[in-house]
Amino acid sequence: MSWWDSYRAVYGAELRAAAREYVDHGWPLVPGPGAEVLLATGESIDVIEVPAEVGRRVCRTLREAGEDVPVAATPQGTWWFPMTPRHALPAELSLHTDVVLHTDGIGVVAPPTERPDGWVQWRVAPARVGYRVPDASVVVEAVVDAIRSHGTAGADAEQTPATGVALRR
C-alpha cells in the first residue's frame, strides 16, 4: 500500500468517526459530495460564520461571560459557531456581508474535512463542552458586541462561507 493510499484510508476512518460522533450527539448531517462531513442546519443547530478576527473577539466576549462554546475554523479565514436554530440576525448585522447565518437545511463543512487550501478544524471541540449547543441569542449578541467594539471594520470584506456558496439573507 502506498503512503497516499494509507493516508486516504486513515482520513476516511477519521471522517466516519467524526460523522458518527456528531450524529450520536444529536448533530444531524447531510450527504455531501466526496470526502467531507456536512452538518445540517435548521433543525437542531444553525451556524453563524464570521471572519477569524471577529471570531477571536466573539470567543473573548463569550469567555468573559463564562460561556464555553464550540468553535470551528476554516482555511478560508472564517470561524463558525453552532447555536440553537431559528434565530434571525438583527438588522445591524445585515450591513456586514462577512457575517453569514447558515440555516434551513444548508450543509456546513465540519471538522475534520480537508479543503483544497487546508483543513476545517475545531478551535474549541464540541466534546469539550459536552456537545451543548449554545443559545443563539448569546452567540449573536457576542457577534454584535465584537463588531461594535471595532466599528465597521470588515463590513465590506469578501469571504467564501463554509458551504462554499455565497448565501443571501
ZIHU-V538298 format. One record per residue. N is the residue number from 0. RES is the residue in three letters. PHI is phi in degrees with one decimal (none if undefined). D_LAST is the distance of its C-alpha to the last C-alpha in Angstrom with 1 decimal. Layout:
BEGIN
((N;RES;PHI;D_LAST) (N;RES;PHI;D_LAST))
END
This chain:
BEGIN
((0;MET;none;47.7) (1;SER;-71.7;46.2) (2;TRP;-59.5;44.2) (3;TRP;-65.6;41.1) (4;ASP;-63.1;41.6) (5;SER;-63.6;42.3) (6;TYR;-59.1;39.1) (7;ARG;-62.9;37.0) (8;ALA;-65.2;38.8) (9;VAL;-65.8;38.1) (10;TYR;-61.1;34.5) (11;GLY;-60.6;34.1) (12;ALA;-65.4;35.8) (13;GLU;-62.1;33.5) (14;LEU;-62.3;30.4) (15;ARG;-62.4;32.0) (16;ALA;-64.5;33.1) (17;ALA;-63.3;29.6) (18;ALA;-60.3;28.1) (19;ARG;-61.9;30.9) (20;GLU;-62.9;30.5) (21;TYR;-60.3;26.8) (22;VAL;-63.5;27.5) (23;ASP;-60.4;30.7) (24;HIS;-105.0;28.7) (25;GLY;83.4;26.1) (26;TRP;-98.1;23.3) (27;PRO;-71.5;22.5) (28;LEU;-119.3;22.2) (29;VAL;-119.6;21.1) (30;PRO;-64.2;23.4) (31;GLY;-125.5;22.7) (32;PRO;-75.3;24.5) (33;GLY;73.1;27.4) (34;ALA;-95.8;28.2) (35;GLU;-152.6;25.1) (36;VAL;-107.5;23.9) (37;LEU;-118.5;20.4) (38;LEU;-75.6;19.3) (39;ALA;-87.2;17.6) (40;THR;-100.0;14.8) (41;GLY;106.6;14.3) (42;GLU;-102.0;17.9) (43;SER;-98.9;19.8) (44;ILE;-142.9;17.3) (45;ASP;-120.9;13.8) (46;VAL;-133.2;13.5) (47;ILE;-110.1;12.2) (48;GLU;-117.2;13.0) (49;VAL;-138.2;14.5) (50;PRO;-59.8;17.2) (51;ALA;-54.9;20.6) (52;GLU;-60.6;21.9) (53;VAL;-67.1;19.4) (54;GLY;-57.6;19.9) (55;ARG;-63.2;23.6) (56;ARG;-67.4;23.3) (57;VAL;-61.6;21.2) (58;CYS;-60.1;24.0) (59;ARG;-60.9;26.6) (60;THR;-60.2;25.1) (61;LEU;-65.8;24.9) (62;ARG;-60.6;28.4) (63;GLU;-62.8;29.9) (64;ALA;-88.0;28.6) (65;GLY;80.1;30.3) (66;GLU;-100.0;27.2) (67;ASP;-104.3;27.5) (68;VAL;-132.8;24.4) (69;PRO;-67.3;23.7) (70;VAL;-143.4;22.1) (71;ALA;-114.2;21.7) (72;ALA;-118.7;22.0) (73;THR;-106.1;21.1) (74;PRO;-70.7;23.3) (75;GLN;-83.8;20.5) (76;GLY;84.9;20.8) (77;THR;-120.8;18.0) (78;TRP;-120.3;18.6) (79;TRP;-130.3;16.7) (80;PHE;-123.6;17.5) (81;PRO;-71.4;17.7) (82;MET;-156.8;17.4) (83;THR;-60.8;17.8) (84;PRO;-82.3;15.1) (85;ARG;63.5;13.3) (86;HIS;-122.7;12.6) (87;ALA;-71.5;9.7) (88;LEU;-78.6;9.1) (89;PRO;-65.8;11.3) (90;ALA;-54.4;10.5) (91;GLU;-55.7;12.7) (92;LEU;-78.7;10.4) (93;SER;-67.4;7.7) (94;LEU;-76.0;10.8) (95;HIS;-108.2;11.0) (96;THR;-67.2;9.5) (97;ASP;-91.0;11.7) (98;VAL;-108.2;10.2) (99;VAL;-121.7;8.1) (100;LEU;-97.8;7.7) (101;HIS;-99.5;9.4) (102;THR;-154.1;10.1) (103;ASP;57.4;11.4) (104;GLY;85.9;14.1) (105;ILE;-65.4;12.7) (106;GLY;-86.0;15.8) (107;VAL;-111.5;16.0) (108;VAL;-64.1;19.1) (109;ALA;-114.7;21.5) (110;PRO;-61.1;24.9) (111;PRO;-100.4;27.4) (112;THR;-66.3;25.7) (113;GLU;-94.7;27.1) (114;ARG;-111.0;25.0) (115;PRO;-56.3;26.8) (116;ASP;-109.1;26.6) (117;GLY;147.6;27.3) (118;TRP;-110.8;26.7) (119;VAL;-82.7;23.9) (120;GLN;-138.1;25.8) (121;TRP;-81.1;25.9) (122;ARG;-86.3;26.4) (123;VAL;-129.5;27.1) (124;ALA;-69.6;27.9) (125;PRO;-61.9;26.9) (126;ALA;-62.3;30.6) (127;ARG;-63.3;31.4) (128;VAL;-113.0;29.6) (129;GLY;67.5;30.7) (130;TYR;58.7;27.3) (131;ARG;-71.2;26.2) (132;VAL;-93.2;22.4) (133;PRO;-68.0;21.8) (134;ASP;-62.4;20.4) (135;ALA;-58.7;16.7) (136;SER;-61.9;17.8) (137;VAL;-67.9;20.2) (138;VAL;-68.2;18.0) (139;VAL;-62.5;15.2) (140;GLU;-63.2;18.0) (141;ALA;-65.9;19.6) (142;VAL;-65.1;16.6) (143;VAL;-58.7;16.6) (144;ASP;-60.3;20.4) (145;ALA;-63.3;20.3) (146;ILE;-72.8;18.2) (147;ARG;-62.0;20.4) (148;SER;-66.5;23.5) (149;HIS;-127.1;23.1) (150;GLY;61.1;21.7) (151;THR;-101.6;18.9) (152;ALA;-53.4;20.1) (153;GLY;86.8;17.6) (154;ALA;-61.3;15.0) (155;ASP;-109.7;15.3) (156;ALA;-67.2;16.2) (157;GLU;-93.7;15.3) (158;GLN;-148.5;14.8) (159;THR;-104.3;15.0) (160;PRO;-61.1;13.1) (161;ALA;-58.5;15.5) (162;THR;-78.3;14.5) (163;GLY;81.4;15.6) (164;VAL;-123.3;12.8) (165;ALA;-67.5;10.0) (166;LEU;-110.6;6.6) (167;ARG;-112.3;3.8) (168;ARG;-88.0;0.0))
END
